[in-house]
Amino acid sequence: MNDNNSISHFRDLVAQFKEKEQCFIKALLDNDLENPVLEAIYSVAVQIKEELGEYDVLKVDDLLLRNDLCAIRENRGFKYFKVLELLGIEHVPAELSFERTCEIRDEIFNRVSPYAIITRKMEIGALLVGKIIPNRLIGHLTQIKECYIWGFDSAATIYCRTILEEGFRETLKSKPEFNTPQQRKDLEGWSLDWLLKHSKNKRYFDREVLERAYKIKENVNHIVHPTRVMNQCIQMPELEIIKETFYILEMLFR
């Protein structure tokens, strides 16, 4: 999957999907029910899903591309799929009733009202990280902020767990026990839980960093599996999870 041609091809498809998503939302808000983008975005999503059947998407090195592909494959993480959820269907038909379109538009405005966007931007806009953090990770942190601004709180917090995994893996690569290519390859397969326990046993990082990371892991696990029992004293709001993630990454790469 990581050959240049395949990666470039899927990046292009995802870019097409994101571009059509913007047009799709605008068409709904404008009551432009004859806009061909309503079917076009569905076609791109289907193409991505069908072509992903030939690959193991979890082995894609580019974390941002991997997350986008997984989200499209699983119908989550994008405003387009939220609309599908509101419609209660798998894809948007070429024609919608005026009444149903108005209902969907109201739902969208409730989630992404200008006031809400401005408020969320103010809440998270000043959240920055130092230049010592690798550029590829900074790009992912920007995506987390965007998810939060647009109201996708669960997606943002789940993304936090993913980026913490990448952060711990990246810093562990500098340790002597991961010097060889095979050792580094093995490291890629370990979960955040293993990375935290291993780091604790080896005393690689400050205890505070590990405790904060563990707390985020537990909170995200509770979001993914809400039936799990979690100690109320460690429950965190979504914005706090994001802020803690940024802080932990600063501590890892200081």
ZIMOPE-V368186 format. One line per field, one symbol per residue. ss: DSSP state (A for helix, B for strand, O for the rest). phi: phi as a letter, one per 30 degrees, with the letter a starting at -180 (. if undefined). burial: # if it has 16 or more other ideal C-beta (glycine too) atoms within 10 Angstrom, else .. Layout:
ss = ???
phi = ???
burial = ???
This chain:
ss = OOOAAAAAAAAAAAAAAAAAAAAAAAAAAOOOOOOOAAAAAAAAAAAAAAAAOOOOAAAOOOAAAAAAAAAAAOOOOOAAAAAAAAAOOOOOOOOOOAAAAAAAAAAAAAAOOAAAAAAAAAAAOOOOOOOOOOAAAAAAAAAAAAAAAOOOAAAAAAAAAAAAAAAAAAAAOOOAAAOOAAAAAAAAOOOAAAAAAAAAAAOOOOAAAAAAAAAAAAAAAAAAOOOOOOOAAAOOOAAAAAAAAAAAAAAAOO
phi = .cdedddddddddddddddddddddddddchddcddddcddddddddddddddcbcddcddddddedddddddchbibdedddedddibdadddbbddddddddeddddddbdedddddddddcdddbbddddeedddddddddddededjcddddddddddddeddddddddddedcddedddddedddddedddddddddhdbeeeddddddddedddedddbddddbeddcdbdedddddddddddeddcd
burial = #........#..##.##..##.###.##....#.#.##..##.##..#...#....#..#.###########....########..#....#...#....#..##..#...#.......#...#..#.....#...#..##.###########.##################.....#........#..#.#..##.##....##...##.############............#.##.######.######.
